[in-house]
């Protein structure tokens, strides 16, 4: 699975994984303007209670945090009830486990402040090994939107000129050809490429007109 998931009941290793949690909605809201994954940061089972977190990065309102890849460790399981732990990346670039509260019907703990949600981990009663099916991908992978300080786009034209569009996604003008110059289209239009000779003629005519 790649990216944010709430599994169907028939696909869930543990039935309660198929139930949406309020924190799922918190993560979705946060992805609009608070935190989200740019790339990578997949959480997978490794050994016993240890999980692997792949290299990647996440965005936050004022910066992007990168992670070189590593591991996190789930704490000892409760002997009577299951719980749900969260794996997050902090704005400081650290992978962190937040333990939930063990209960007959456990719920997610809150996402720590200034953190991007990566995965929800079902820690079953008295387990000593986290299996792959216990890990549900909760990464919301995308590009930081313009209102949150991003570009709203994943790629741009090679060598193109980036042009603002108010609160809409930036656009990239096509790359000009050799010898062309960028000319203004006025306050309500994107600039365009024109031959240098045309621009020089226009400048001469304008100077003659206003002289």
Phi, psi and omega in degrees: 000139180237116177090179188309128185221138163238105188292151170295156181305318184288341181260354182279134176293321176242123189311322184289349175294339182279353181269126176298142176250153179303331180290334173303317181288326175301317181294321179295318178295317181299329182293345177283324185208006185238318182192142177197167181268132175276312180197159175065211178067029177287140180253127181225159177292144180237282181211128180053243182262012181264136178243148176262140175240120183286162178297150178171197181209159178225153179254151178225170187305328185240358184196169173247134180252131179254151180226130185279354184100146180173205182228159171227158182240129176280136181292167181305134181291151176288144184279351185242329185219158175280169173211171178239125176254152176249143171250127182228165170246127180278164178293346176274357178088024180250136174277130189227142172256128174248116183281138174274185179259127180295137180197165178300324176230083187289156175238167179292144166287168178288149175290129179301153178300147177056046182221149176254130181287132180249316184201154171248131186242121176279115180258096186289164183304123173061018180288154175241359178219133175270119180272163182303321182292348178280347185257120177251125180293126179237015180290131172257101189265126180182192183253138180300129183286161181301314181300336179268007178100008180264192180259339183078007181223153181267329180220160176225158178302132176304128176066012177282167178259125182282132182235131179287151180226045183069232178268005179270170181302137175301153173236157177245123175292150176297152179295138177285174176260166183306131177091349179281158176233155180274129181239144183291143175258010183092181186289342185244015181216152177290150175292162180226162176274143177215157177296144182299323181297319179298321180293321180294317179298316179299321180293318180297314180298320180295320181292322179294321182296320185267003180273000000 
